[in-house]
């Protein structure tokens, strides 16, 4: 079997690492930057902390803030038009997954205009040209969009999200500066952190997992498990830990895929605009229980990475329960809801299950689900 690893050309880590942009842009020969940043990130001044670095060296740029959570086809198309009109030759995404995903789609379409409809990018589209050079500066610790070859777009007309997987879209540079994450409120810190844990766990048990990605995922589970509670409380150590842990998880799952937690969460986001991290966090323990008997001894390693003691002496039933219980405790400690009550309408479950079955993440799940399985998982959480 041939396994592939795709990572950033360069990444910079640590508080204040945004300062590298002063020299980086010039050294790479860029002339003008097009910033993609959602309005909330811009309004609280976080985007300005990055543009200020460019101001110090009078590097030209333009800021685009017409980006919404769960970006849509129309958002992407408007962004492409704005980029093409700007005269910029590079993109800088500042924000969470929505900003970085929008920038990825803009960069791909600007370099491959035959995909301007956006829908044709679903799955593994045969793009010929690398994206316009993209530098990703995340302000949340969860999606790892800065190091993945994936992005997600919402089709409002069909009420579904679709996943695009393309090595051409990976940012050439990632700048992971935990100082930019300090303004995240507790709820967002918790939900994006649980999203990162979901990436690590699903990536570790997916069908495509192998030794190199196992290394990334187990380390990410360990870092996230010891850091998320502190990050929610705003400790510098917690913030730094989550900035690193979510990135390490991205190094893994981007290259081997995910599973039905993400498939089901994408459906919730498309129909109800449910925040992606919240959806993942609620779904994860229940889906872990469903998948347990198809994962060999992997839950033993998950439990150990999450700090559970005595795993080497546990039976399969015991360590699988210990892994699920550890996830439940972490989710409860950071304030994640336990059920989908108030989110899912029972009359929508059939459509949600159909969407989840059609999602690009579903084939990577360790157990092949039926539509009925998905329906029952949603119902179990009501």
C-alpha positions in Angstrom: 0.0 0.0 0.0 1.2 3.5 -0.9 0.6 6.2 1.8 0.9 9.9 1.1 1.6 12.8 3.4 0.9 16.4 2.4 2.0 19.2 4.8 2.7 22.9 4.6 5.9 24.1 3.0 6.6 26.0 6.2 4.9 26.5 9.5 5.6 28.9 12.4 4.6 28.3 16.0 4.6 30.3 19.2 3.3 33.5 20.7 4.0 36.5 18.4 4.9 34.3 15.4 2.9 36.6 13.1 6.0 38.8 13.1 7.5 36.5 10.5 5.2 37.9 7.9 7.3 41.1 7.6 10.1 39.3 5.9 8.3 36.3 4.6 6.1 38.1 2.1 9.0 40.0 0.6 11.3 36.9 0.5 8.6 35.0 -1.4 8.4 37.8 -4.0 4.7 38.7 -3.3 3.5 42.2 -4.2 0.1 42.6 -2.6 -1.9 40.5 -0.1 -5.7 39.8 -0.1 -6.9 39.2 3.5 -9.8 36.9 4.1 -11.2 37.5 7.5 -14.7 37.3 8.9 -16.3 40.4 10.2 -16.3 39.3 13.9 -12.6 38.6 13.8 -12.0 42.0 12.2 -14.3 43.9 14.5 -12.6 42.7 17.7 -9.2 43.8 16.3 -7.6 40.4 15.8 -7.3 40.9 12.1 -5.7 44.2 12.8 -2.9 42.6 14.8 -1.9 40.8 11.6 -2.3 43.7 9.2 -0.3 45.8 11.6 2.7 43.6 10.9 2.4 44.5 7.2 1.9 48.1 8.0 5.3 48.2 9.6 7.0 47.4 6.3 4.4 49.2 4.1 3.4 46.0 2.4 0.2 46.6 0.3 -2.9 44.7 1.1 -6.7 44.7 0.9 -9.1 43.3 3.5 -12.1 41.2 2.6 -14.6 40.5 5.4 -17.7 39.3 3.6 -17.3 35.8 5.1 -19.9 34.0 7.2 -19.9 30.9 9.4 -20.4 27.8 7.2 -19.5 29.7 4.0 -21.8 29.2 1.1 -21.3 28.9 -2.7 -22.4 32.5 -3.1 -19.8 33.7 -0.5 -17.1 31.9 -2.3 -18.1 33.3 -5.7 -18.2 36.8 -4.3 -14.8 36.3 -2.8 -13.3 35.2 -6.1 -14.7 38.3 -7.8 -13.2 40.5 -5.1 -9.8 38.8 -5.2 -9.7 39.1 -9.0 -10.5 42.8 -8.9 -7.9 43.4 -6.1 -4.7 42.9 -8.1 -3.3 40.8 -5.3 -1.0 37.9 -5.8 -1.3 36.1 -2.5 -4.0 35.3 0.1 -3.8 35.7 3.9 -6.6 34.0 5.8 -7.1 35.3 9.4 -9.8 33.6 11.4 -11.3 30.2 12.1 -12.2 27.4 9.7 -14.8 29.5 7.8 -12.3 32.2 6.9 -9.5 29.7 5.9 -12.0 27.4 4.0 -13.3 30.5 2.1 -9.7 31.5 1.2 -8.9 28.0 0.0 -11.9 28.0 -2.3 -11.1 31.4 -3.6 -7.5 30.5 -4.2 -8.4 27.3 -6.0 -11.0 28.9 -8.3 -8.8 31.9 -9.1 -6.1 29.5 -10.3 -8.6 27.1 -11.9 -11.5 29.2 -13.2 -13.2 26.3 -14.9 -14.5 25.4 -11.3 -16.2 28.7 -10.9 -19.6 27.0 -10.2 -18.0 25.7 -6.9 -20.2 22.6 -6.8 -17.8 20.8 -9.2 -15.1 21.0 -6.5 -16.9 18.5 -4.3 -14.9 15.4 -3.5 -11.5 15.1 -5.2 -11.8 17.5 -8.1 -9.1 17.2 -10.8 -7.7 20.7 -10.5 -4.6 21.3 -12.6 -3.1 24.3 -10.9 -2.0 24.9 -7.3 -4.0 27.6 -5.4 -3.0 31.2 -5.4 -0.3 31.2 -2.6 -2.2 31.1 0.7 -0.9 31.9 4.1 -3.2 30.8 6.9 -3.2 32.4 10.3 -5.8 30.6 12.5 -7.5 32.4 15.4 -9.3 29.4 16.8 -7.8 26.1 18.0 -9.9 23.5 16.4 -10.3 23.1 12.6 -6.6 22.8 11.7 -7.6 24.2 8.3 -4.2 25.8 8.1 -2.6 22.4 7.6 -5.2 20.3 5.8 -6.1 19.6 2.2 -9.8 19.9 2.9 -12.4 22.6 2.9 -16.1 22.6 3.3 -18.8 24.7 1.5 -22.5 25.0 2.2 -25.0 24.5 -0.6 -28.0 26.5 0.6 -30.2 25.5 -2.3 -29.8 21.8 -1.5 -29.4 22.2 2.3 -26.2 20.3 2.5 -22.5 20.8 3.1 -19.9 19.3 0.7 -16.3 18.5 1.4 -13.6 19.3 -1.1 -10.3 17.4 -0.9 -7.4 18.7 -2.9 -3.6 18.8 -2.3 -3.6 22.0 -4.4 -5.4 23.9 -1.7 -3.1 23.5 1.2 -1.7 26.8 2.5 2.0 27.2 1.6 2.6 28.7 5.0 0.8 28.3 8.4 1.4 30.8 11.2 0.0 29.4 14.5 0.2 32.3 17.0 -1.6 31.6 20.2 -1.8 35.3 21.1 -4.4 35.6 18.3 -6.5 33.0 20.0 -6.7 34.9 23.4 -10.0 36.6 22.6 -11.9 33.4 22.0 -14.8 33.2 24.4 -15.1 30.1 26.6 -17.9 28.5 24.5 -16.0 28.8 21.2 -12.8 27.6 22.8 -14.6 24.5 24.1 -16.4 23.7 20.9 -13.4 24.2 18.6 -11.2 22.2 21.1 -13.6 19.3 21.0 -13.6 19.6 17.2 -9.8 19.1 17.3 -10.2 16.0 19.6 -12.8 14.6 17.2 -10.2 15.0 14.3 -7.6 13.2 16.4 -9.8 10.3 17.4 -11.6 9.8 14.1 -8.2 10.1 12.3 -6.8 7.5 14.5 -9.5 4.9 13.9 -10.3 5.7 10.3 -9.7 3.0 7.7 -6.8 4.8 6.2 -4.8 5.2 9.4 -1.2 4.1 9.4 1.9 4.4 11.6 2.9 8.0 10.7 -0.6 9.4 11.2 -1.1 7.3 14.3 1.9 9.2 15.8 0.3 12.5 15.0 -3.1 11.5 16.3 -2.1 9.9 19.6 0.1 12.9 20.4 -2.7 15.3 19.5 -5.1 13.4 21.8 -2.6 13.6 24.6 -2.0 17.4 24.2 -5.7 18.3 23.7 -6.7 16.2 26.7 -4.3 18.0 29.1 -4.8 21.5 27.5 -8.5 22.0 26.7 -9.7 22.6 30.3 -7.0 25.2 30.8 -7.7 26.9 27.5 -11.3 27.3 28.3 -10.3 29.0 31.5 -7.9 31.2 29.5 -4.6 30.0 30.8 -1.6 30.8 28.6 -0.4 27.1 28.9 -3.8 25.9 27.8 -4.0 28.2 24.9 -0.5 27.3 23.7 -1.2 23.6 24.1 -4.5 23.8 22.1 -2.8 25.8 19.3 -0.3 23.0 19.0 -2.6 20.0 19.6 -5.1 21.0 17.0 -2.4 21.5 14.4 -0.8 18.1 15.1 -4.2 16.5 14.7 -4.6 18.3 11.3 -1.2 16.9 10.2 -2.8 13.4 10.6 -6.4 13.5 9.6 -5.8 15.6 6.5 -3.9 12.7 5.1 -6.1 9.7 6.1 -9.7 11.1 6.4 -12.3 11.1 9.1 -15.6 9.3 9.8 -19.3 9.6 10.4 -19.1 12.0 13.3 -18.1 14.6 10.7 -20.6 13.3 8.2 -23.4 13.7 10.6 -22.1 17.1 11.9 -21.9 18.4 8.3 -25.6 17.6 7.9 -26.5 19.5 11.1 -24.5 22.5 10.0 -26.2 22.6 6.6 -29.8 22.3 7.9 -29.6 24.1 11.2 -26.4 26.1 10.9 -25.2 24.3 14.0 -21.6 25.3 14.9 -19.4 22.5 13.6 -17.4 22.0 16.8 -20.6 21.8 18.9 -22.1 19.2 16.5 -18.9 17.1 16.6 -18.6 17.3 20.4 -22.2 16.1 21.0 -22.0 13.3 18.4 -18.5 12.0 19.3 -19.2 9.7 22.3 -22.3 8.1 20.8 -20.5 7.4 17.5 -17.5 6.1 19.4 -19.8 3.6 21.1 -21.2 2.5 17.7 -17.7 2.1 16.2 -16.1 0.4 19.2 -16.3 -3.2 18.0 -14.6 -2.3 14.7 -11.5 -0.7 16.2 -9.4 -3.5 17.6 -7.3 -2.3 20.5 -7.2 1.4 19.4 -9.5 2.6 22.2 -7.0 1.3 24.7 -4.4 3.7 23.2 -7.0 6.5 23.1 -7.9 6.0 26.8 -4.2 6.0 27.8 -3.5 9.2 25.8 -6.4 10.8 27.6 -4.8 10.0 31.0 -6.7 6.9 32.0 -4.6 4.8 34.3 -4.4 1.0 34.2 -5.4 0.5 30.6 -2.9 -2.3 30.0 -4.9 -4.5 32.4 -8.3 -3.7 31.1 -10.5 -6.0 28.9 -11.7 -4.8 25.6 -15.0 -3.9 27.0 -13.4 -2.0 29.8 -10.9 0.1 27.8 -13.5 0.9 25.2 -15.8 2.2 27.9 -12.9 4.0 29.5 -12.1 5.8 26.2 -15.7 6.9 25.7 -16.1 7.9 29.3 -12.9 10.1 29.1 -14.4 11.9 26.1 -17.7 12.4 27.9 -15.9 13.8 31.0 -13.9 16.3 29.0 -16.9 17.4 27.1 -18.9 17.9 30.3 -16.0 19.7 32.0 -15.9 22.3 29.2 -19.7 22.8 29.0 -20.7 20.8 25.9 -24.4 19.8 25.7 -25.0 16.1 26.0 -27.8 15.8 23.5 -29.2 17.2 20.2 -32.5 18.3 21.9 -33.4 21.8 20.7 -31.2 21.3 17.6 -32.7 18.4 15.6 -36.3 18.1 14.5 -37.4 14.5 14.3 -39.1 15.0 10.9 -35.7 16.0 9.5 -33.8 12.9 10.6 -34.4 11.0 7.3 -32.9 13.8 5.3 -30.0 14.3 7.7 -29.2 10.6 7.4 -29.3 10.8 3.6 -26.9 13.7 3.7 -24.6 12.0 6.1 -24.4 8.9 3.9 -23.5 11.0 0.9 -20.8 12.9 2.7 -17.2 12.5 1.7 -16.1 11.6 5.3 -18.4 8.6 5.6 -16.3 6.0 3.7 -13.4 6.5 6.1 -15.5 5.3 9.1 -14.1 2.1 10.6 -17.5 0.5 10.4 -19.7 0.8 7.2 -23.0 2.3 8.4 -26.4 1.9 6.8 -28.8 4.8 6.5 -30.8 3.1 9.3 -27.7 3.1 11.5 -27.3 6.9 11.0 -31.0 7.5 11.7 -30.7 5.5 15.0 -27.6 7.4 16.1 -29.4 10.8 15.6 -32.5 9.5 17.4 -30.3 8.2 20.3 -29.2 11.8 21.0 -32.6 13.4 21.1 
